[in-house]
Amino acid sequence: MDKKKKTLIGALAAAIVLVIAFVVYITCFDYHIEFSGAFDKGITVEYGNKFEMPKIKAYEKGHFINRKGKEIKCTVDSNVDETKVGSYEIKITAKYKKKTKTQTIKVEIVDKKAPEITLTGDAETTVEAGSEYADPGYSAQDNYDGDLTDKVKVSGDVDTSKPGDYKVKYTVSDSSDNDAEVTRTVHVTDTTAPEIVLEGDDCVMIKKGDKYKEPGYKAEDNCDGDITDNVTVSGDKVDTDTVGKYTINYEVEDSSGNKGTASRVVRVYAPAANVNANAVNPGDKVIYLTFDDGPGEYTSQLLDILDKYNVKVTFFVTNTHPDYQNLIAEEAKRGHTVAIHSASHNYGKIYSSENAYFDDLDEMNSIIKAQTGSDASIIRFPGGSSNAVSKKYCKGIMTQLTNDVTARGLLYCDWNVSSGDAGETKNTDTVVQNVISGVQQHNVSVVLQHDIKGFSVNAVERIIQWGLSEGYTFLPLTTSSPMVHHGINN
Ligand SMILES: [Zn+2]
C-alpha cells in the first residue's frame, strides 16, 4: 500500500469512529428534561372553587433528535391551602440521571366576590313626620370573611321633622377590598293635621245682654310648629242680645295641606227663675210623683187614674216614642207639670259633650213648647245628676252640666224615693211596697217611676189610695218646689 492510500483509510476510519461516537452520544448522553405544560402566568383560583393540582408530566428528551422521550417521575412540593386567600407555590421537580429540573408554578387563591348586605324591613319605607325613625337594621355576610355586620357603615340621616325623601346608604368592604353598597329610601310624609286648641270652653253659656269676648285659640302642627297666626275664624256672629245658639268655626292648614278644624258653640240664654230664691216649703207629708221616659203606651191609662183622684204629678218627658208625642199636650192640659228628661235618652250621645247635651235638651224643649205653648223650666238628667255612666263618654260632664243648667236658670230635680221599676223589679206589688216604705222616710218625697212600664203604672192607684188615707198631699213640681239633688259623681 502506498502512503496515500494509507492516509485515506486512516481518515476514513477516523470519520467512522466519529460518526459512531456521535451516534452513541446522541443516543446515550444527549438529553434534557422537559415538562408537559408551562404555567408562566401562574394559576388563579377564586376562593370557594375547587383547586385542582395541574397534571404535569416530565420527559427526558434529546437535543438534536427530538425523540418522544421517556416519562420520568416528578416530585411535587406544594404549599397551596385553598381554604385561605393567599399566594402559594407548587414546585415540580424531575430528576433523570444526573440532571434535575424544577418548575415553579405560582398559585393565587383570590376572593373577588363582594359581601352581601341584607336589609331588615323594606328597602323603601314611609314614616309619618314628627314620629321617631329608628333604622330597622341590617346584616352583612361575606363568602370568605363571614359575618361583617359590625363593619357596615351607615350614612345619611332621616330628619322626621321635615317631609321629604331620604336615602340611607349602607356600605361594607371585605378583607379583599370587595365593596358592597345598599340603599334604603325613607319617605317622610306629613298626613297629620294641625291641631287647634281652644282656650276656654268649647261650649260657652252667656246670659242675654252680657258681653262676649273670644277666649282665644292656639294652633300647633307636628311639622310647622306654632301656626296660630294662620287660623281663620268664620261662622256665626255672636249677638248677645238675641237668645240662640251661635257656632264659630276655626280652620288652619299646614304646609303639607293638612287641615285642622275646631268649633265653639256660644249659647245665649235668658235666665229663668232662680230656684233658691223662689223655693217655698210645701208643708208636711208631701209626695211629688214623677214619671220618666214617657209618654208611651201606658200614659193615657195613667192620666185617667190621676184624674180619678184629682192627683197632679210631674212628667219628665222624652221623644223616644214619637207616636205618643201628643200626650205631652194632654199632660199639660190636665194640670200636670211637663218637664224635660231627654229627646233621645241616649247616654252615649247626650253625655259626649256639653253641646250634644244642650242640642238634645233644646230639641226636647221645642217639642214641649210646640205641644204645650210654653218652655219647660224643670229638667231631670237621664240617670240622675249622680250618674257615673257619663264618665265613659266625657269626664266631668255632670259637674259642667249641673252648673250650666243652673246658670241658664233651669231647675234640675233628682228623686229621694225609688220605686225600683228601672230594673230591680217588674212586679207591681214590689213597686207599691218600695214607694210606701220610701215615702215614710221623708217629709217631702220625690218618687221616681216610669210611665212606659205597665207594671209600674198599675201600682199608681194603690199608692195614691194609701197616700190619701195616710194624710199625704200629692203635688206637681213647680219652680217654687224644693228640688232634690243627688251628689255629683262625674
Ligand atoms: Zn230616664
Residues whose N, C-alpha, C, O or C-beta is under 5 A from the ligand:
A	BS01	ZN	D292 D293 P382 G383
